[in-house]
Amino acid sequence: MLTSFLMAVVILVVLFVMMSVKIVHQGYRYTIEHFGRFVRVADPGFNFVPAFFYRVGRRINMMEQVLDIPGQEIITKDNAMVAVDGVVFFQVLDPAKAAYEVSDLYTAITALSTTNLRTVMGSMDLDETLSKRDEINARLLSVVDHATESWGVKITRVELRDIRPPADIVNAMTRQMKAEREKRAAILESEGLRASEILRAEGEKQSKILQAEGRKEAAFREAEARERAAQAEASATKAVSDAIEQGSAQAINYFIAQKYVEAISQFATSPNAKTILFPVEATQLIGTLGGIGELAKEVLGSGDAAKAPAPAPRERRVAPPASPTGLPSAGQ
């Protein structure tokens, strides 16, 4: 009888010990309650919790967790309906608060994130909700993290996963984008044409300036050439005048012969006549050319010959040629 009692006691002690030993895995924390009152937190590893007097209250996951924000339709500030869903990353820092300050931690975080998502996106226009996701994420993170601080929870990230405007708004946005791009293309094309016209006008301006400068330079050169020709003509006339003053008949013959030859050349180059009749004697032209030769000899002769007095001109009379009618010529 005594042996049976001892065996029963041993069995009860073994069962008590087995029920009192608690192994906590890494990344988790257990809350220990004494007759329903929280007393401590069991850390990872071996923990002895006397059975019947203490029990494990909550098993809290201390690792970072991901919670989906269910898709919902939100009305923006400009009365556009958009469908939004996202995710929330959080981590429990205080297992006692997470176990006893909120009834259902996951449901509470989901409801809090959904409500604040409606609040944040409802205060923004549709264009802002589509282009300012980072701002929406930051505002949600700040609001939700501040609200869950009393629960011993740290919200690490809030991300919008998808924003879906209605189909008609998407089509309108597509047309708007197309019109905007066509507008920019037209502006760029007009700016290109404007730049091209400016460059063309600038080129024409530079061309006219260069042409004007060329004409100016040509006129200057031509005037300079005429001035030099006039100076040469004046020098020649002065030389002839000086020779005439000194009584040189060859100078007079040279001057007359030069004018005579110029007049003959003008007749020869006249475009209004094919045949020209000169009522002059050929011997007179030969005599004039002989006078030019005498003048050249006088000028190019030796110094002594130049100093000698010029011989008196001999009078030559040449019979005029008979005219076709048998009458004397006009020069007789």
One Martini backbone bead per residue (centre of mass of N, CA, C, O) as a GRO file, in nm:
protein
  332
    1MET     BB    1   0.059   0.062  -0.022
    2LEU     BB    2   0.302   0.248   0.011
    3THR     BB    3   0.416   0.198  -0.266
    4SER     BB    4   0.180   0.311  -0.428
    5PHE     BB    5   0.194   0.596  -0.311
    6LEU     BB    6   0.480   0.662  -0.405
    7MET     BB    7   0.430   0.621  -0.703
    8ALA     BB    8   0.219   0.843  -0.727
    9VAL     BB    9   0.397   1.075  -0.635
   10VAL     BB   10   0.611   1.047  -0.855
   11ILE     BB   11   0.424   1.089  -1.089
   12LEU     BB   12   0.325   1.372  -1.004
   13VAL     BB   13   0.603   1.508  -1.008
   14VAL     BB   14   0.669   1.456  -1.301
   15LEU     BB   15   0.422   1.601  -1.416
   16PHE     BB   16   0.483   1.878  -1.284
   17VAL     BB   17   0.753   1.924  -1.419
   18MET     BB   18   0.660   1.895  -1.711
   19MET     BB   19   0.446   2.131  -1.685
   20SER     BB   20   0.665   2.358  -1.588
   21VAL     BB   21   0.818   2.330  -1.842
   22LYS     BB   22   0.947   2.599  -2.060
   23ILE     BB   23   0.999   2.649  -2.410
   24VAL     BB   24   1.151   2.925  -2.566
   25HIS     BB   25   1.169   3.064  -2.861
   26GLN     BB   26   1.320   3.233  -3.087
   27GLY     BB   27   1.131   3.540  -3.118
   28TYR     BB   28   0.994   3.500  -2.840
   29ARG     BB   29   0.725   3.570  -2.597
   30TYR     BB   30   0.617   3.510  -2.257
   31THR     BB   31   0.343   3.529  -2.051
   32ILE     BB   32   0.311   3.538  -1.698
   33GLU     BB   33   0.059   3.395  -1.481
   34HIS     BB   34  -0.106   3.463  -1.155
   35PHE     BB   35  -0.409   3.403  -1.138
   36GLY     BB   36  -0.436   3.617  -1.404
   37ARG     BB   37  -0.163   3.768  -1.335
   38PHE     BB   38   0.085   3.961  -1.430
   39VAL     BB   39   0.452   3.903  -1.378
   40ARG     BB   40   0.605   3.802  -1.652
   41VAL     BB   41   0.875   3.735  -1.891
   42ALA     BB   42   0.963   3.490  -2.111
   43ASP     BB   43   1.246   3.385  -2.228
   44PRO     BB   44   1.447   3.240  -2.422
   45GLY     BB   45   1.424   2.901  -2.333
   46PHE     BB   46   1.447   2.801  -2.010
   47ASN     BB   47   1.141   2.748  -1.815
   48PHE     BB   48   0.996   2.772  -1.483
   49VAL     BB   49   0.647   2.688  -1.442
   50PRO     BB   50   0.434   2.644  -1.214
   51ALA     BB   51   0.190   2.447  -1.185
   52PHE     BB   52  -0.142   2.573  -1.111
   53PHE     BB   53  -0.014   2.879  -1.050
   54TYR     BB   54   0.103   2.898  -1.342
   55ARG     BB   55   0.083   3.066  -1.668
   56VAL     BB   56   0.046   3.104  -2.003
   57GLY     BB   57  -0.079   3.370  -2.175
   58ARG     BB   58   0.120   3.493  -2.415
   59ARG     BB   59   0.234   3.463  -2.754
   60ILE     BB   60   0.499   3.663  -2.873
   61ASN     BB   61   0.599   3.815  -3.164
   62MET     BB   62   0.929   3.978  -3.218
   63MET     BB   63   0.913   3.997  -3.508
   64GLU     BB   64   0.893   4.111  -3.811
   65GLN     BB   65   0.589   4.217  -3.967
   66VAL     BB   66   0.320   4.149  -4.204
   67LEU     BB   67   0.043   4.364  -4.309
   68ASP     BB   68  -0.246   4.375  -4.473
   69ILE     BB   69  -0.419   4.606  -4.672
   70PRO     BB   70  -0.711   4.624  -4.772
   71GLY     BB   71  -0.901   4.681  -5.025
   72GLN     BB   72  -1.014   5.018  -5.125
   73GLU     BB   73  -1.235   5.289  -5.152
   74ILE     BB   74  -1.146   5.628  -5.245
   75ILE     BB   75  -1.211   5.970  -5.193
   76THR     BB   76  -1.107   6.243  -5.313
   77LYS     BB   77  -1.092   6.583  -5.324
   78ASP     BB   78  -1.197   6.562  -5.648
   79ASN     BB   79  -1.403   6.313  -5.663
   80ALA     BB   80  -1.226   6.051  -5.684
   81MET     BB   81  -1.217   5.707  -5.753
   82VAL     BB   82  -1.011   5.481  -5.558
   83ALA     BB   83  -0.804   5.195  -5.546
   84VAL     BB   84  -0.658   5.056  -5.238
   85ASP     BB   85  -0.340   4.906  -5.138
   86GLY     BB   86  -0.134   4.744  -4.870
   87VAL     BB   87   0.145   4.764  -4.631
   88VAL     BB   88   0.260   4.654  -4.295
   89PHE     BB   89   0.539   4.719  -4.084
   90PHE     BB   90   0.611   4.539  -3.774
   91GLN     BB   91   0.713   4.563  -3.414
   92VAL     BB   92   0.760   4.415  -3.107
   93LEU     BB   93   0.882   4.563  -2.794
   94ASP     BB   94   0.629   4.509  -2.589
   95PRO     BB   95   0.471   4.231  -2.475
   96ALA     BB   96   0.282   4.332  -2.251
   97LYS     BB   97   0.133   4.551  -2.415
   98ALA     BB   98   0.052   4.370  -2.657
   99ALA     BB   99  -0.125   4.180  -2.461
  100TYR     BB  100  -0.289   4.419  -2.259
  101GLU     BB  101  -0.360   4.696  -2.441
  102VAL     BB  102  -0.476   4.494  -2.660
  103SER     BB  103  -0.682   4.270  -2.787
  104ASP     BB  104  -0.619   4.296  -3.121
  105LEU     BB  105  -0.350   4.368  -3.292
  106TYR     BB  106  -0.409   4.314  -3.597
  107THR     BB  107  -0.686   4.452  -3.615
  108ALA     BB  108  -0.594   4.730  -3.514
  109ILE     BB  109  -0.384   4.794  -3.735
  110THR     BB  110  -0.573   4.766  -3.976
  111ALA     BB  111  -0.780   4.984  -3.895
  112LEU     BB  112  -0.581   5.218  -3.862
  113SER     BB  113  -0.467   5.216  -4.152
  114THR     BB  114  -0.732   5.253  -4.308
  115THR     BB  115  -0.828   5.518  -4.184
  116ASN     BB  116  -0.570   5.691  -4.249
  117LEU     BB  117  -0.576   5.646  -4.554
  118ARG     BB  118  -0.840   5.801  -4.601
  119THR     BB  119  -0.746   6.068  -4.479
  120VAL     BB  120  -0.500   6.128  -4.657
  121MET     BB  121  -0.627   6.082  -4.949
  122GLY     BB  122  -0.881   6.276  -4.905
  123SER     BB  123  -0.671   6.544  -4.899
  124MET     BB  124  -0.621   6.467  -5.205
  125ASP     BB  125  -0.554   6.461  -5.515
  126LEU     BB  126  -0.521   6.258  -5.778
  127ASP     BB  127  -0.240   6.349  -5.872
  128GLU     BB  128  -0.112   6.323  -5.588
  129THR     BB  129  -0.165   6.017  -5.540
  130LEU     BB  130   0.014   5.934  -5.797
  131SER     BB  131   0.291   6.124  -5.725
  132LYS     BB  132   0.280   6.093  -5.375
  133ARG     BB  133   0.369   5.824  -5.221
  134ASP     BB  134   0.586   5.905  -5.017
  135GLU     BB  135   0.408   6.103  -4.860
  136ILE     BB  136   0.192   5.900  -4.778
  137ASN     BB  137   0.377   5.703  -4.628
  138ALA     BB  138   0.486   5.906  -4.419
  139ARG     BB  139   0.214   5.987  -4.294
  140LEU     BB  140   0.123   5.706  -4.208
  141LEU     BB  141   0.363   5.634  -4.031
  142SER     BB  142   0.329   5.861  -3.825
  143VAL     BB  143   0.040   5.802  -3.732
  144VAL     BB  144   0.053   5.494  -3.662
  145ASP     BB  145   0.297   5.502  -3.472
  146HIS     BB  146   0.171   5.691  -3.262
  147ALA     BB  147  -0.079   5.501  -3.195
  148THR     BB  148   0.113   5.229  -3.124
  149GLU     BB  149   0.294   5.305  -2.879
  150SER     BB  150   0.101   5.198  -2.640
  151TRP     BB  151   0.142   4.884  -2.757
  152GLY     BB  152   0.451   4.817  -2.819
  153VAL     BB  153   0.472   4.929  -3.122
  154LYS     BB  154   0.660   4.930  -3.437
  155ILE     BB  155   0.646   5.120  -3.723
  156THR     BB  156   0.847   5.085  -4.010
  157ARG     BB  157   0.633   5.043  -4.258
  158VAL     BB  158   0.451   5.208  -4.537
  159GLU     BB  159   0.283   5.063  -4.829
  160LEU     BB  160   0.177   5.119  -5.144
  161ARG     BB  161   0.077   4.889  -5.387
  162ASP     BB  162  -0.201   5.019  -5.510
  163ILE     BB  163  -0.345   5.239  -5.772
  164ARG     BB  164  -0.694   5.253  -5.897
  165PRO     BB  165  -0.841   5.398  -6.132
  166PRO     BB  166  -1.075   5.452  -6.331
  167ALA     BB  167  -1.123   5.403  -6.664
  168ASP     BB  168  -1.212   5.694  -6.748
  169ILE     BB  169  -0.970   5.834  -6.613
  170VAL     BB  170  -0.751   5.689  -6.771
  171ASN     BB  171  -0.841   5.792  -7.049
  172ALA     BB  172  -0.814   6.093  -6.982
  173MET     BB  173  -0.513   6.080  -6.911
  174THR     BB  174  -0.419   5.983  -7.187
  175ARG     BB  175  -0.521   6.229  -7.348
  176GLN     BB  176  -0.365   6.438  -7.188
  177MET     BB  177  -0.082   6.329  -7.246
  178LYS     BB  178  -0.103   6.351  -7.553
  179ALA     BB  179  -0.158   6.657  -7.565
  180GLU     BB  180   0.099   6.742  -7.416
  181ARG     BB  181   0.299   6.619  -7.618
  182GLU     BB  182   0.198   6.773  -7.866
  183LYS     BB  183   0.255   7.050  -7.752
  184ARG     BB  184   0.561   7.013  -7.712
  185ALA     BB  185   0.619   6.949  -8.009
  186ALA     BB  186   0.516   7.220  -8.125
  187ILE     BB  187   0.705   7.398  -7.964
  188LEU     BB  188   0.971   7.276  -8.066
  189GLU     BB  189   0.917   7.329  -8.364
  190SER     BB  190   0.887   7.639  -8.344
  191GLU     BB  191   1.165   7.687  -8.218
  192GLY     BB  192   1.321   7.571  -8.458
  193LEU     BB  193   1.214   7.768  -8.672
  194ARG     BB  194   1.306   8.024  -8.528
  195ALA     BB  195   1.607   7.957  -8.524
  196SER     BB  196   1.635   7.927  -8.830
  197GLU     BB  197   1.547   8.215  -8.906
  198ILE     BB  198   1.761   8.360  -8.744
  199LEU     BB  199   2.006   8.232  -8.886
  200ARG     BB  200   1.930   8.324  -9.169
  201ALA     BB  201   1.921   8.629  -9.109
  202GLU     BB  202   2.210   8.643  -9.006
  203GLY     BB  203   2.340   8.550  -9.270
  204GLU     BB  204   2.228   8.776  -9.450
  205LYS     BB  205   2.350   9.004  -9.292
  206GLN     BB  206   2.646   8.919  -9.325
  207SER     BB  207   2.641   8.919  -9.634
  208LYS     BB  208   2.569   9.220  -9.671
  209ILE     BB  209   2.807   9.330  -9.516
  210LEU     BB  210   3.025   9.203  -9.697
  211GLN     BB  211   2.928   9.330  -9.962
  212ALA     BB  212   2.954   9.623  -9.869
  213GLU     BB  213   3.254   9.605  -9.803
  214GLY     BB  214   3.335   9.526 -10.092
  215ARG     BB  215   3.223   9.778 -10.232
  216LYS     BB  216   3.385   9.977 -10.069
  217GLU     BB  217   3.664   9.869 -10.148
  218ALA     BB  218   3.623   9.896 -10.454
  219ALA     BB  219   3.568  10.201 -10.454
  220PHE     BB  220   3.834  10.276 -10.326
  221ARG     BB  221   4.012  10.153 -10.544
  222GLU     BB  222   3.891  10.306 -10.784
  223ALA     BB  223   3.948  10.589 -10.677
  224GLU     BB  224   4.249  10.546 -10.653
  225ALA     BB  225   4.292  10.486 -10.953
  226ARG     BB  226   4.177  10.754 -11.060
  227GLU     BB  227   4.372  10.931 -10.905
  228ARG     BB  228   4.627  10.818 -11.036
  229ALA     BB  229   4.543  10.877 -11.327
  230ALA     BB  230   4.511  11.181 -11.284
  231GLN     BB  231   4.800  11.224 -11.192
  232ALA     BB  232   4.926  11.121 -11.455
  233GLU     BB  233   4.778  11.315 -11.644
  234ALA     BB  234   4.881  11.570 -11.507
  235SER     BB  235   5.181  11.509 -11.551
  236ALA     BB  236   5.164  11.493 -11.859
  237THR     BB  237   5.043  11.772 -11.909
  238LYS     BB  238   5.270  11.926 -11.770
  239ALA     BB  239   5.494  11.826 -11.954
  240VAL     BB  240   5.369  11.939 -12.214
  241SER     BB  241   5.347  12.232 -12.119
  242ASP     BB  242   5.649  12.268 -12.071
  243ALA     BB  243   5.730  12.204 -12.363
  244ILE     BB  244   5.567  12.435 -12.493
  245GLU     BB  245   5.704  12.667 -12.339
  246GLN     BB  246   5.993  12.572 -12.475
  247GLY     BB  247   5.920  12.516 -12.794
  248SER     BB  248   5.800  12.220 -12.853
  249ALA     BB  249   5.669  12.060 -13.129
  250GLN     BB  250   5.654  11.760 -13.040
  251ALA     BB  251   5.451  11.804 -12.812
  252ILE     BB  252   5.220  11.895 -12.986
  253ASN     BB  253   5.213  11.644 -13.166
  254TYR     BB  254   5.158  11.444 -12.937
  255PHE     BB  255   4.891  11.557 -12.835
  256ILE     BB  256   4.739  11.545 -13.107
  257ALA     BB  257   4.787  11.244 -13.170
  258GLN     BB  258   4.642  11.134 -12.923
  259LYS     BB  259   4.360  11.249 -12.986
  260TYR     BB  260   4.339  11.128 -13.268
  261VAL     BB  261   4.353  10.830 -13.192
  262GLU     BB  262   4.110  10.830 -12.999
  263ALA     BB  263   3.902  10.911 -13.214
  264ILE     BB  264   3.948  10.669 -13.401
  265SER     BB  265   3.877  10.447 -13.191
  266GLN     BB  266   3.581  10.537 -13.151
  267PHE     BB  267   3.493  10.482 -13.440
  268ALA     BB  268   3.574  10.176 -13.446
  269THR     BB  269   3.377  10.111 -13.176
  270SER     BB  270   3.118  10.161 -13.311
  271PRO     BB  271   2.781  10.009 -13.315
  272ASN     BB  272   2.639  10.195 -13.570
  273ALA     BB  273   2.878  10.099 -13.771
  274LYS     BB  274   3.040   9.933 -14.043
  275THR     BB  275   3.116  10.198 -14.220
  276ILE     BB  276   3.395  10.430 -14.250
  277LEU     BB  277   3.448  10.770 -14.358
  278PHE     BB  278   3.749  10.949 -14.407
  279PRO     BB  279   3.827  11.302 -14.460
  280VAL     BB  280   4.142  11.206 -14.479
  281GLU     BB  281   4.482  11.182 -14.480
  282ALA     BB  282   4.727  10.951 -14.453
  283THR     BB  283   4.975  11.143 -14.442
  284GLN     BB  284   4.898  11.290 -14.184
  285LEU     BB  285   4.920  11.047 -13.992
  286ILE     BB  286   5.216  10.990 -14.064
  287GLY     BB  287   5.319  11.265 -13.974
  288THR     BB  288   5.230  11.241 -13.685
  289LEU     BB  289   5.396  10.987 -13.622
  290GLY     BB  290   5.663  11.127 -13.686
  291GLY     BB  291   5.642  11.329 -13.457
  292ILE     BB  292   5.650  11.118 -13.237
  293GLY     BB  293   5.930  11.009 -13.310
  294GLU     BB  294   6.082  11.273 -13.264
  295LEU     BB  295   6.002  11.296 -12.965
  296ALA     BB  296   6.137  11.033 -12.875
  297LYS     BB  297   6.422  11.107 -12.964
  298GLU     BB  298   6.446  11.356 -12.787
  299VAL     BB  299   6.400  11.208 -12.515
  300LEU     BB  300   6.612  10.948 -12.578
  301GLY     BB  301   6.843  11.103 -12.618
  302SER     BB  302   7.106  11.261 -12.570
  303GLY     BB  303   7.217  11.521 -12.386
  304ASP     BB  304   7.326  11.698 -12.616
  305ALA     BB  305   7.076  11.682 -12.800
  306ALA     BB  306   6.881  11.806 -12.588
  307LYS     BB  307   7.046  12.087 -12.577
  308ALA     BB  308   6.983  12.134 -12.851
  309PRO     BB  309   6.833  12.299 -13.082
  310ALA     BB  310   6.547  12.297 -13.239
  311PRO     BB  311   6.432  12.241 -13.535
  312ALA     BB  312   6.271  12.372 -13.777
  313PRO     BB  313   5.981  12.334 -13.914
  314ARG     BB  314   5.868  12.178 -14.195
  315GLU     BB  315   5.692  12.240 -14.472
  316ARG     BB  316   5.422  12.039 -14.582
  317ARG     BB  317   5.287  11.954 -14.900
  318VAL     BB  318   4.991  11.785 -14.975
  319ALA     BB  319   4.810  11.649 -15.198
  320PRO     BB  320   4.497  11.612 -15.242
  321PRO     BB  321   4.263  11.399 -15.289
  322ALA     BB  322   4.043  11.291 -15.499
  323SER     BB  323   3.730  11.303 -15.549
  324PRO     BB  324   3.466  11.131 -15.687
  325THR     BB  325   3.350  11.418 -15.825
  326GLY     BB  326   3.616  11.624 -15.876
  327LEU     BB  327   3.632  11.769 -15.611
  328PRO     BB  328   3.736  11.923 -15.365
  329SER     BB  329   3.818  11.885 -15.061
  330ALA     BB  330   3.746  11.997 -14.738
  331GLY     BB  331   4.067  12.036 -14.650
  332GLN     BB  332   4.163  12.259 -14.882
   0.00000   0.00000   0.00000
